[in-house]
Amino acid sequence: MKKFPLLILLLTFFIALPSYANQANEKNKFVKMRKRFEKIDKNSDGLLSKEEMIEAHRNHIDKLFLKFDKNGDKKLSKKELRAVKQEMKKKIDKVRNEGK
């Protein structure tokens, strides 16, 4: 019966271990998120306004079009959209692999 509390303690330790193993990675993610926030927060008030969010997305969309609108018609064809999708999938896979 004395071994039961020890078993519980060991199980708790092994369940919690993965969350402690990646603390450096979590800190890095937090730093990246903070930098993105600061970049979007143009007036540095510590808040993101609707206008700041719209502007940030507008800039992102402009960059997407510059990169994927191969014929420059300011429209994305199905082929060009597939390229966007493939690029996003690569980025998602990269982020997932970094978390492992």
N, C-alpha and C positions, 0 to 999 in steps of 0.2 A: 504493500500500500504506500510506502514511502517513495517508491519510484514514480508513482503517478504524477505528483507535482513537478518532478524533474522532467518527465516526458512532456508535460504541458509547456514548461519553460523552453525546452528545446524546440518543440514545434512552433511556438511563438517566435523564437529567434529565427528559424529558417524561413518562416512566412514573411517576416519583416526584413530579412536580409536584402532582397533585391531592391527595396526602396532606398536603402542606405548606400548600396553599391554604386548608384548613379548620381550622387549628389553633385559632383563636378559638372556633369552633363546638364542637370537641372539648373544649376547656377548659370551656365553658359546660355541656356534657353531664356532664362529670365533677363540676362544682360541684353541679348538680341531683341527681346520683346520691348524692353525699356528704350533701347535705341530707336526702334521703329516708331514707338509712341512719340518720342521726342522729335523725330523727323517730321511726323505728321502734325504735331502741335506747333503750328507756325508762330502763334503769339506767346508761346511759353507760359501759358496760364495753368498748366497741369491738367487741362481738360481738353477733350476733343469735341469740337463743335460739328454740327451737321455739315457746314461749309468746308471745314478742314477735311472731314471724311470724304466728301464728294470730290474735293480737289485731289486727295491722295489716290482715289480710285480712278479719277480722270487721267492722272499721270501714269498710273499702271496700265490703263487701257491704251493710252497713246504709245507706250513702250511696246505693248503687245502688237499693235498695228504696225509699228516701225519694223518689228522683227519678223512678223508672219505675213503681212500683206505684200507678197512678192511682186505683184504686178502694179502696186501703187494706186489702185482704184478706190481706196478708202472703204473697201468692203472685203469681208473674209469669205472666201469660197468654202465649199465642203472640204476640199483638199487642204486648204490653209487651216481650217478649223481642226482637222485631224492632226495637223502638225502641232497646234496649240495643245490639244489633248495629250499627245505623246510627250510633249515637253513637260506638262504638268504631272503626268504619271511618273516621269523620271525624277522630278523633284520630290514627289510624295514618297517614292521608293527610297530615295536617298535619305530623307528624314527618318523614315521607318528603320532603315539599316543603321543609322547613327544611334538610335535608341536601344539597339540590341547590345 
